Amino acid sequence: MLVDIISTSMPYQAVLLMIAMGSVIAWALCWAERKLPPDTASQIEALNQLLPQTQCAQCGYPGCRPYAMAIQTGKAPINLCPPGGQITVKKLAELTGQSLKILSSVSDPTMRAVIRESDCIGCTLCIEACPVDAIIGATQKTHTVIEDECTGCELCLPPCPVDCIDLVSISLDTTSVDTTSHVVASSLDKTQPQMSASIAVSDDCVRCGECIPVCPKSLTPVAMYWQRNNVTEMEALRLAECIECSRCDRVCPSELPLATIFSDAKGTLRQEQQRKESAIYSEARFSAREERRTHAPPVSKSPIPTPSDLLKIAQRQRVETGQDGI
């Protein structure tokens, strides 16, 4: 090769040639990054994955994906998602490279809509407003809310003509979460859950590594300890495989309750996984609803007859049947 020939005869010139070639390649890559169009679809998808998928429209856009598209094009700031909380704003700032902003408003993730069925008139207006089809009912029939599907977006409140919809706070037991329940996962605190208050752990780990060879699952407890509040790192460190055997506790010179710490961290990891599953599920329901509304034939809504209209119809039928003189 040319570089080998030059390196044997002129070593300094070979070094200069390699530096020049590297500079040219680096310049070409920088030029391509600036001139070539970015992968917009991937950027929007990455932004959309960070949003909670409640489809609540509190950001001013009809859903989470439209809001992600607005962020990607620079038409919307990153702090307009109340259900996502400040942690979502932080993640969006890290992904987009923008400065961290304070959340514009906050919302309670435990709120759910409840219809007072005794006052419901069956107008179906709330059904049309619900972005995730969490309300069932029919015309002039009592409606009800499917609690496991409701995201607490409050979009059903304004259309109700009789104000029969209330927002109530549900209690969440994060220690016994049903993995099939979408509402519990979506209503968990959008901030990273921390370890329970009963375990006060100081960073006394000396990084000695004595816990690594005794782990029966070939895990790295020392790394798991320092990354215990980082969900992404805990997944990479295979926290879910920990069997909490306490062998690492017995060899720890700092006497840290590692098994208990990892048990709490596994609960945090399960909550985050359930939140992701809930987000995917809610987005699928929202997409299916939008698809159905797009392809549904237009429905002609005839006006509801008034009592005077019904009286005139009855009188006309009596005349036509010859019963008017009876």
C-alpha positions as CSV (number, residue, x, y, z in Angstrom):
1,M,0.0,0.0,0.0
2,L,0.9,3.6,-0.5
3,V,1.1,4.3,3.3
4,D,3.4,1.3,3.9
5,I,5.8,2.4,1.1
6,I,5.9,5.9,2.5
7,S,6.3,4.7,6.1
8,T,9.4,2.7,5.2
9,S,11.2,5.5,3.4
10,M,9.8,8.6,5.1
11,P,8.4,7.9,8.5
12,Y,7.6,11.5,9.4
13,Q,5.9,12.1,6.1
14,A,3.7,9.0,6.8
15,V,2.6,10.5,10.1
16,L,1.7,13.7,8.4
17,L,-0.2,11.9,5.7
18,M,-2.2,10.0,8.2
19,I,-3.0,13.2,10.1
20,A,-4.1,14.9,6.9
21,M,-6.3,12.0,5.9
22,G,-7.9,11.9,9.3
23,S,-8.6,15.7,9.1
24,V,-10.2,15.4,5.7
25,I,-12.4,12.5,6.9
26,A,-13.4,14.4,10.0
27,W,-14.2,17.5,7.9
28,A,-16.3,15.4,5.5
29,L,-18.3,13.9,8.3
30,C,-19.0,17.3,9.9
31,W,-20.1,18.7,6.5
32,A,-22.4,15.7,6.0
33,E,-23.9,16.2,9.4
34,R,-24.7,19.8,8.7
35,K,-25.8,19.5,5.1
36,L,-27.6,16.2,4.9
37,P,-31.2,16.1,6.3
38,P,-31.6,14.5,9.7
39,D,-33.6,11.3,10.3
40,T,-36.7,13.1,11.4
41,A,-38.8,10.0,11.9
42,S,-36.3,8.5,14.4
43,Q,-36.0,11.8,16.3
44,I,-39.8,12.1,16.6
45,E,-40.0,8.5,17.7
46,A,-37.4,9.0,20.4
47,L,-39.2,12.1,21.7
48,N,-42.5,10.2,21.6
49,Q,-41.1,7.4,23.7
50,L,-40.2,9.8,26.5
51,L,-43.8,11.1,26.7
52,P,-46.3,9.4,29.1
53,Q,-48.8,8.6,26.2
54,T,-51.9,9.8,28.2
55,Q,-53.1,11.7,25.1
56,C,-54.5,14.3,27.4
57,A,-53.9,17.3,25.1
58,Q,-52.9,19.5,28.1
59,C,-49.8,20.5,26.1
60,G,-52.1,22.2,23.5
61,Y,-51.6,19.4,20.9
62,P,-54.1,16.5,20.2
63,G,-51.8,13.8,21.4
64,C,-48.3,12.8,22.5
65,R,-47.0,12.2,19.0
66,P,-48.1,15.5,17.6
67,Y,-46.4,17.2,20.6
68,A,-43.2,15.2,19.8
69,M,-43.4,16.4,16.2
70,A,-43.8,20.0,17.4
71,I,-40.8,19.7,19.7
72,Q,-38.7,18.2,16.9
73,T,-39.6,21.1,14.6
74,G,-39.0,23.7,17.3
75,K,-42.6,24.8,17.4
76,A,-43.2,23.8,21.0
77,P,-41.1,24.0,24.2
78,I,-40.2,20.9,26.1
79,N,-42.0,21.8,29.4
80,L,-45.7,21.5,28.4
81,C,-46.4,17.9,29.6
82,P,-48.0,17.9,33.1
83,P,-48.5,14.1,33.4
84,G,-44.9,13.5,32.5
85,G,-43.6,15.8,35.3
86,Q,-40.3,17.4,35.7
87,I,-38.4,14.2,35.0
88,T,-39.8,14.1,31.5
89,V,-38.7,17.7,30.9
90,K,-35.2,16.7,32.0
91,K,-35.2,13.7,29.6
92,L,-36.4,15.8,26.8
93,A,-33.8,18.4,27.5
94,E,-31.0,15.8,27.4
95,L,-32.3,14.3,24.2
96,T,-32.8,17.6,22.4
97,G,-29.8,19.4,23.8
98,Q,-32.0,22.3,25.1
99,S,-31.5,23.9,28.5
100,L,-33.6,22.5,31.4
101,K,-36.9,24.4,32.0
102,I,-39.4,24.4,34.8
103,L,-42.6,22.5,34.1
104,S,-45.4,24.9,33.0
105,S,-48.0,23.2,35.1
106,V,-48.5,20.1,37.2
107,S,-51.2,17.4,37.4
108,D,-52.0,14.6,39.8
109,P,-51.3,11.2,38.2
110,T,-53.7,9.5,40.6
111,M,-56.8,11.3,39.3
112,R,-59.5,9.3,37.5
113,A,-62.8,10.2,36.0
114,V,-66.0,8.8,37.5
115,I,-69.5,9.3,36.1
116,R,-72.4,9.8,38.5
117,E,-74.7,7.4,36.7
118,S,-77.9,8.7,38.3
119,D,-77.3,12.1,36.7
120,C,-76.1,10.9,33.3
121,I,-78.5,11.6,30.4
122,G,-76.7,9.4,27.8
123,C,-75.6,12.2,25.5
124,T,-72.4,10.3,24.4
125,L,-70.5,13.6,24.3
126,C,-67.9,12.4,26.8
127,I,-67.4,9.2,24.7
128,E,-66.4,11.3,21.7
129,A,-64.0,13.4,23.8
130,C,-62.2,10.5,25.5
131,P,-58.9,10.0,23.6
132,V,-58.4,6.4,24.8
133,D,-62.0,5.0,24.6
134,A,-62.2,4.6,28.4
135,I,-65.9,5.5,28.5
136,I,-68.6,3.1,27.4
137,G,-72.3,3.7,26.9
138,A,-75.0,4.4,24.2
139,T,-77.4,7.1,23.3
140,Q,-79.9,7.8,26.2
141,K,-78.2,5.0,28.2
142,T,-76.1,5.4,31.3
143,H,-72.4,5.8,30.6
144,T,-69.5,4.5,32.8
145,V,-65.8,4.9,32.9
146,I,-63.4,1.9,32.6
147,E,-61.0,2.8,35.4
148,D,-58.2,0.5,34.1
149,E,-58.2,2.5,30.9
150,C,-58.7,6.1,32.2
151,T,-55.6,8.3,32.2
152,G,-57.2,11.2,34.0
153,C,-56.8,13.7,31.1
154,E,-59.9,15.7,32.1
155,L,-61.0,16.0,28.4
156,C,-64.4,14.5,29.2
157,L,-65.3,17.2,31.7
158,P,-66.0,20.2,29.4
159,P,-68.4,18.5,27.0
160,C,-70.7,17.1,29.7
161,P,-73.9,19.2,29.7
162,V,-75.0,18.1,33.2
163,D,-71.7,18.1,35.0
164,C,-72.1,14.5,36.1
165,I,-68.3,13.6,35.8
166,D,-66.1,13.9,38.8
167,L,-62.3,13.5,39.2
168,V,-61.4,11.3,42.1
169,S,-58.0,10.3,43.4
170,I,-57.3,6.6,43.6
171,S,-54.9,5.0,46.1
172,L,-52.0,3.2,44.5
173,D,-50.4,0.2,46.2
174,T,-47.0,0.0,44.4
175,T,-46.1,-3.1,46.4
176,S,-48.7,-5.2,44.8
177,V,-49.0,-4.0,41.3
178,D,-50.8,-6.2,38.8
179,T,-48.7,-6.6,35.7
180,T,-51.8,-6.7,33.6
181,S,-53.2,-3.5,34.9
182,H,-52.5,-0.5,32.6
183,V,-53.9,2.2,34.8
184,V,-51.6,1.5,37.8
185,A,-48.6,1.6,35.6
186,S,-49.6,4.8,33.9
187,S,-50.5,6.5,37.1
188,L,-47.3,5.7,38.9
189,D,-45.2,8.8,39.8
190,K,-43.5,9.9,36.6
191,T,-40.4,10.8,38.6
192,Q,-37.9,8.0,39.2
193,P,-39.2,6.2,42.4
194,Q,-36.5,6.1,45.0
195,M,-35.8,3.5,47.7
196,S,-38.2,3.3,50.6
197,A,-37.6,5.7,53.4
198,S,-37.1,2.8,55.9
199,I,-33.7,2.1,54.3
200,A,-31.4,4.9,54.9
201,V,-28.2,4.0,53.0
202,S,-25.1,6.2,53.0
203,D,-22.5,5.8,50.3
204,D,-20.2,3.7,52.4
205,C,-19.2,1.3,49.7
206,V,-15.4,1.1,49.3
207,R,-15.5,-0.6,45.9
208,C,-13.5,-3.5,47.2
209,G,-15.2,-6.0,44.8
210,E,-15.5,-8.7,47.5
211,C,-19.2,-9.2,46.5
212,I,-18.5,-10.0,42.9
213,P,-17.0,-13.5,43.2
214,V,-19.6,-14.7,45.7
215,C,-22.6,-13.9,43.5
216,P,-24.2,-17.1,42.3
217,K,-25.6,-15.3,39.2
218,S,-22.3,-13.8,38.1
219,L,-23.6,-10.3,38.7
220,T,-21.6,-7.2,39.8
221,P,-23.2,-6.1,43.0
222,V,-20.8,-3.2,43.5
223,A,-21.9,-1.7,40.2
224,M,-25.5,-2.4,41.0
225,Y,-25.2,-0.6,44.3
226,W,-23.8,2.6,42.7
227,Q,-26.3,2.6,39.9
228,R,-29.3,1.6,42.1
229,N,-31.3,4.8,41.2
230,N,-30.5,4.6,37.4
231,V,-33.2,2.4,35.8
232,T,-31.4,2.2,32.4
233,E,-28.1,1.0,34.0
234,M,-29.9,-1.4,36.3
235,E,-31.4,-3.1,33.2
236,A,-28.0,-3.4,31.6
237,L,-26.6,-4.8,34.9
238,R,-29.3,-7.5,34.9
239,L,-30.8,-6.6,38.2
240,A,-33.9,-8.7,37.5
241,E,-31.7,-11.8,37.8
242,C,-30.7,-11.1,41.4
243,I,-32.1,-13.8,43.7
244,E,-31.5,-11.7,46.9
245,C,-29.5,-14.5,48.5
246,S,-27.6,-12.1,50.8
247,R,-24.2,-13.6,50.1
248,C,-23.0,-10.1,49.1
249,D,-24.2,-8.8,52.5
250,R,-22.1,-11.3,54.4
251,V,-18.8,-10.4,52.7
252,C,-19.4,-6.6,52.5
253,P,-16.8,-4.9,54.8
254,S,-19.1,-1.9,55.1
255,E,-22.0,-4.1,56.2
256,L,-24.4,-2.7,53.6
257,P,-27.8,-4.3,53.3
258,L,-27.3,-5.0,49.7
259,A,-30.0,-7.7,49.3
260,T,-32.6,-5.3,50.7
261,I,-31.3,-2.4,48.5
262,F,-31.5,-4.6,45.4
263,S,-35.0,-5.7,46.4
264,D,-36.2,-2.1,46.5
265,A,-34.4,-1.3,43.2
266,K,-36.1,-4.3,41.5
267,G,-39.5,-2.8,42.6
268,T,-38.4,0.5,40.9
269,L,-37.4,-1.4,37.8
270,R,-40.7,-3.2,37.6
271,Q,-42.6,0.1,38.0
272,E,-40.6,1.6,35.1
273,Q,-41.2,-1.4,32.9
274,Q,-44.9,-1.2,33.7
275,R,-44.9,2.5,32.9
276,K,-43.4,1.8,29.5
277,E,-45.9,-1.0,28.8
278,S,-48.8,1.3,29.8
279,A,-47.5,4.0,27.5
280,I,-47.4,1.6,24.5
281,Y,-50.9,0.4,25.3
282,S,-52.4,3.9,25.7
283,E,-50.8,5.0,22.4
284,A,-52.2,1.9,20.6
285,R,-55.7,2.7,21.9
286,F,-55.3,6.3,20.8
287,S,-54.1,5.4,17.4
288,A,-56.9,2.8,16.9
289,R,-59.4,5.5,17.9
290,E,-58.0,8.0,15.5
291,E,-57.9,5.4,12.7
292,R,-61.5,4.5,13.3
293,R,-62.7,8.1,13.3
294,T,-60.8,8.8,10.1
295,H,-62.4,6.0,8.2
296,A,-65.8,6.0,9.8
297,P,-68.7,7.3,7.5
298,P,-70.2,10.6,8.5
299,V,-73.1,10.2,10.9
300,S,-76.2,12.4,10.3
301,K,-77.4,13.7,13.6
302,S,-81.1,14.5,13.3
303,P,-82.4,17.0,16.0
304,I,-84.2,15.5,18.9
305,P,-88.0,16.2,18.6
306,T,-89.5,18.6,21.2
307,P,-92.7,17.7,23.0
308,S,-94.7,20.0,20.7
309,D,-93.2,18.2,17.7
310,L,-94.3,14.9,19.1
311,L,-97.8,16.2,19.8
312,K,-98.1,17.4,16.2
313,I,-96.9,14.0,14.9
314,A,-99.5,12.2,17.0
315,Q,-102.3,14.6,15.8
316,R,-101.3,14.0,12.2
317,Q,-101.3,10.3,12.6
318,R,-104.8,10.4,14.2
319,V,-106.1,12.4,11.3
320,E,-104.6,10.0,8.8
321,T,-106.1,7.0,10.5
322,G,-109.5,8.6,10.9
323,Q,-109.4,8.5,14.7
324,D,-109.6,12.3,15.1
325,G,-113.4,12.3,15.6
326,I,-113.4,9.4,18.1
